[in-house]
Amino acid sequence: MKIFKELFDTEKPVIGMVHLLPLPGSPLYAAGGMDRVFERAQQDAVMLEEAGVDGLQVENIWDLPYLKPASIGPETVAGLAAAAGFLVRKVGIPVGINCHINGVCQALAVAVGVGAKWVRAFELANAYVSNSGIIEAAGPEALRYRASLKADDIMIFGDFHVKHGSHYILSDRSLKEQARDVENSGGDAVIVTGSKTGSAPLAEDIKDIQETVRIPVLVGSGLSIDNMDELFPTSDGAIVGSFFKKEGDWRNPVDLKRASDFMKKIRLIRGNA
């Protein structure tokens, strides 16, 4: 909790997503495409910072279909590190890393190399069924790897019941229990999402989880101008991607006006908290 509060200028940070274009090795990557990756990433990052977000999370979202952690290659890590390192030098706000899918050790390596401050784990504890197959807990290996890198100052934000997944193998366990698993597995913050990108969690679920864990609780999907009055005050912050994009579509570039209007309302809510 202490590192989280010291990292951001506010107790309720909003982290904007930088969705990298396809990286080398992925099916959609085009030869010589790293220049395009850098150009789009810089445009989005600069606009998000101008709009007033408190941090940026960089991820290889276009590397579809995603590889499972053991199969993520050095070309992906190199591309992600190159782009994230480029952005760290272009902005003045904290940067975090997400390596699809659940490549937490790879993200930690990138974070150490570029000076990023956190990584996101889609499944820190337990397991779920993704489009890529069964994704197992990253926590046991990731915490040992972080310790070996002498990088305990790099936080791990852990999802549970994450979007785009089937969680039938955990159907006998409540959301509260799964959130507590993230905390007990070393998570520095817990992320609550809806069922897919752009869909919001329920306000009552956020409140229940807040009462269950002692680490920050972040809204990880679906926060918008229309629902932030209900959802944002119950959280410790949010990760926002789709709403900041043109037409609210994550595939599009950042829309400065949408992002600025969003952050203006966030500041009003913070002021009234």
N, C-alpha and C positions, 0 to 999 in steps of 0.2 A: 504494500500500500504506500509506503514512504517513497519508494523510487517512482511510482506512478504519479504521485502528487507533485513531486519535485520536477518531473520531466516537462510537464505542460504548464502554461501560464494560467490555467484555469482548473478548477476541480472537476469540471464536466467538459472534457475535451471532445471536439469533433474531429475525427480523422478522415481525410478524404482519400479515395482510392485512385491510384495511378495504374490503370490497366495497360500493361505493356502489349504492344503488337507482337505477333508470333516471333519466337526466338529460334535460333539455329537448332536444327534437329527435329522441330515440330512439323507436322504435315503442312501447315499453312505458311511456313516461312519461305520467303523468296530470296534467292541469292543476292547478297549485298544489302540485305534488308536492315542491318543494324543502324544505318543512318536514319532510316524511317522510324525505327524504334526510338532512337534518341530524340528525334525531332518531335514526334507526337508526345512522348513522355515529358519533355521540357515544356511544351505548350500547355499541357494539362496541369502540370505541377505549378507552373508560374501563375496560372489563372486561379487555381485553388488557393494558393498562398495569398494572392491579391484579394480573393473573396473573404479571407479571414479564417480559414480552417487552422486547427491547432497542430496538425501533424499530417503526414502522408504515409500511406501503406502501398508499397510497390509489389505487384504480383504478376505472374505470367499467365494471366487468365486466357489468353488466346492460344495456348499450347494444347488445344484439344485434339484428340481425346487424351485425357491425362494419364500419365504413367503412375503406377504405384511407387511408393518411396524407394524400394530396393532397385528399381529400374531407372530412376531419374539419372540421366547421364551427366558427365562433366561439361558437355556443351551447354546444357540448360543452366547449370550453376554458373558457368563463365558468362553467359549472356545476361543472366539476372544480376550478377555482380557488376558487370560493366554498366548496365543501365542504372542500377541503384547508386553506384558510386558516382556516376555522372550527375544524378539528381541531388545527391548530398552536397555537391559543390555548387549547385545552382539555387538552392533554397536556404532559408534561415530557420526553418522549423524542423522538428524531429521527424525521422524517417524510420519506418518498420518494413519488414519483409514477410511475404507469404509465397511459398513455393508449392505449386499444385503438383500432386495432390497429397497433402499431409507430409511434404518433404521438410520436416522440422529440422533435422540435422543439417540438411543442405541450406536451409534458411539461416540457421545459426552460423554456419561457415561464411555465408555472404555477409551477414550482419557484422561479424567480427572484422571481416576484410574491408568493409566500407564505412564502418562507424555508425551502423544503424542501431536503434535503441530497443527494438522488440521484434518478435516473430509471432506469427499466427499459426496455431495448430488446429486443424479441422477435427482431429480426434486425439486428444491428449490422453484420455482414459477410455477403457472399454473398446467397442468396435461398432462399425455400421457397414451397410452395404451401399456402395456408391456405384456410379456408372462404370467405374473401372474395376469393380469387384469388392471384396471385403477389405476394408481399411481398418487396421488394428491400432491399438494405443501406441502413440509416439512417446509418451512420457518416460517410460523406463530407460529407453536408449537416449532420448534427447537430454534428459537431466544429467546423465553421466557424460554425454558428449560436451554439454555446456561447461561442466566442471573441468573437463580435461582441457578446454580452451581457456580456462581462467576467465570466464565471461559471465559470471553470476550477475553482473549489472545489466545484462541483456534480458529483458522480460519476455515471458511466454504468455500470450493471450490464448486461452483455450476455448474452443467451441465445444458444444455437446448438443446432441439431437440436431446436428448441423443440417442446413438446407441441402437440397438435392440428394437426399439419402433415405434409405429405408432402415428403420430402427427396430424392426420386429424382434431382433435378437435381444433387445433390452425392454421388451414390452411389459415385463413384470416389475420394472423399476420406475419410480416416479421421476419427474423432472428435477425435483429437489435433490433426490439421491444422486442423480447424474451430475448435477451442478456441484455437489459436494465432492464427487469423485475428481472433478477437475481441480478443485482446491487441494485435495489430498494428494494429487499426483504432481503437485508443484506449480500449478498455474498461478500466475501473478495477476490475472484478470480472467473473468469468465464472459463469454460472448453468447448472447441469446439471439437466435435468428428465427425467421419464418421458414416456410417449407421450400422456398426457392429464392433466387436473386430478385430483389425488389419487393419481396413480401415481408410484412412486419410481424413480429411476435405479438402475443397478447399482453396487454398491460398487467393483467392479474398474474401472468407467469413471471414477468419481470419483478413484480412486487414480492412474490413468493420466494424467488431466488435471492433477492436482496436480503430477505429475512433468514436465509439459510446459510449463506457464505459470508466470509469476512473480507474477501477480496473484491475489487471493483467489478461491477456488472455493466457490460457494454451492450447496447443494441447493435446487432451486427448486420441487419438487413431491413429494408423497407421503411426507414424513417423518412418522413416527408413533411412539407409545410402543413399539410392537412392533419397529420396525426401527432406532430411533435408536442402539442400542448398536453396531450394525454400521456405519451410515452417517455418523452425526454426527462421530465422532472423525477420520474421513478428510477432513472438510471444514473450511472456514474460517467456517462459519456456515450459516444456512438461512433461507428464506422459507417461511412456513407459513400456509396458508389453510384448507383443508378440515377438517383435524383439529381445529381450534379451534371449529368450528361444531357445533351440536346435531346428533347422529346422524352427524357427520362429513360433512355435506352443505353445500357452499359456499353454497347458496341460503338456508340458515337463519341466524338470529342466532348470535352467539358464545355458547358454553357456558362459563361461568366455571370450573366444576369441571374440565372437560376441559382447558382451557387451563392452569389452575393445576397439575394433575397432570403435564401435559406438561413445564412449565417446572421443576417440582420435580425430575424425573428428569434434565432437561438440566443442572441445577446439580450434580447428583451426578456426571454424566459429566465435566463441566468440572473438578470437584474431583479426579477420579481421573486426569485427563490428564497 
